[in-house]
């Protein structure tokens, strides 16, 4: 909630990375890359269990966009975001940070 804090997310999935099981991860990455900070409340919408179930059932992610978002930029980035970025993040988490597949961690680097 502070204007002096920043957040970043690294994906460390425990299952095989495929398009159908990375909708939320790709949505978060696309939002970070295309939206300004005021529109990132979209992330809380993506983190809800009912959203995950809806996406798994085939609902398109654009249905969850919030007013004020640049929907065109988001959709273009979401549709072109490959799985290589998530695989690279997974490799970093496991090889550098020594996390087990699916293991979560908080890393802080403050002033």
C-alpha positions in Angstrom: 0.0 0.0 0.0 3.0 2.3 0.0 4.2 4.3 -3.0 7.7 3.4 -1.9 7.2 -0.4 -2.2 7.5 -2.5 -5.3 6.5 -6.0 -6.0 7.7 -8.6 -8.4 6.5 -12.2 -9.0 8.5 -15.2 -10.0 6.6 -18.3 -11.0 7.7 -21.6 -9.5 5.1 -24.1 -10.6 5.0 -27.7 -9.4 3.4 -29.1 -12.5 4.4 -29.2 -16.2 4.0 -25.8 -17.7 1.3 -25.7 -20.4 -0.9 -22.9 -21.8 -4.0 -24.3 -20.1 -2.5 -24.3 -16.6 -0.7 -20.9 -16.8 -3.6 -18.5 -17.5 -3.3 -16.7 -14.2 0.5 -16.5 -14.3 0.4 -15.2 -17.8 -2.4 -12.7 -16.9 -0.3 -11.4 -14.0 2.8 -11.0 -16.2 0.8 -9.3 -19.0 -0.8 -6.9 -16.5 2.6 -6.0 -15.0 3.9 -5.3 -18.5 1.0 -3.3 -19.9 -0.8 -1.6 -17.1 -0.1 1.4 -14.9 -0.2 1.0 -11.1 -3.7 2.2 -10.7 -5.0 -0.7 -12.8 -3.2 -3.4 -10.9 -6.2 -4.1 -8.7 -6.9 -6.5 -11.5 -4.4 -8.8 -9.8 -6.6 -9.2 -6.8 -9.4 -10.2 -9.1 -7.1 -12.8 -10.7 -6.1 -14.3 -7.4 -9.7 -15.3 -6.4 -10.5 -19.0 -6.5 -13.7 -18.5 -8.5 -11.6 -16.8 -11.2 -9.3 -19.7 -11.4 -12.2 -22.1 -11.7 -13.8 -20.0 -14.3 -10.6 -19.8 -16.4 -10.2 -23.6 -16.1 -13.7 -24.0 -17.4 -12.9 -22.0 -20.5 -13.8 -18.4 -19.7 -11.6 -16.0 -21.6 -9.4 -13.9 -19.3 -10.6 -10.6 -20.9 -13.9 -11.1 -19.2 -12.1 -10.2 -15.9 -10.6 -6.9 -17.1 -11.5 -3.9 -14.9 -12.6 -0.5 -16.1 -9.7 1.8 -17.0 -7.4 -1.0 -18.1 -5.8 -0.9 -21.6 -7.6 -4.0 -22.7 -6.1 -4.1 -26.2 -2.5 -3.9 -24.9 -3.3 -6.5 -22.2 -4.9 -8.9 -24.6 -2.1 -8.6 -27.2 0.6 -9.2 -24.6 -1.4 -12.1 -22.9 -1.9 -13.8 -26.3 1.8 -13.5 -27.3 3.4 -14.2 -24.0 5.2 -17.5 -24.4 5.8 -20.2 -21.9 9.5 -19.7 -22.0 9.4 -16.8 -19.5 7.6 -18.9 -17.0 10.0 -21.8 -17.6 13.0 -19.4 -17.1 11.5 -18.2 -13.8 10.9 -21.7 -12.7 14.5 -22.6 -13.5 15.8 -19.5 -11.6 13.7 -20.4 -8.5 15.0 -23.9 -8.4 18.6 -23.5 -9.5 19.5 -20.2 -8.0 17.1 -19.8 -5.1 17.2 -23.6 -4.4 13.4 -23.8 -4.0 11.6 -27.1 -4.6 9.0 -27.2 -7.4 5.9 -25.3 -6.1 7.6 -23.9 -3.0 6.9 -20.3 -2.2 9.2 -17.7 -0.7 9.3 -14.0 0.0 12.5 -12.2 -1.0 13.1 -8.7 0.2 15.6 -6.2 -1.0 15.0 -2.9 0.8 16.9 0.3 1.4 
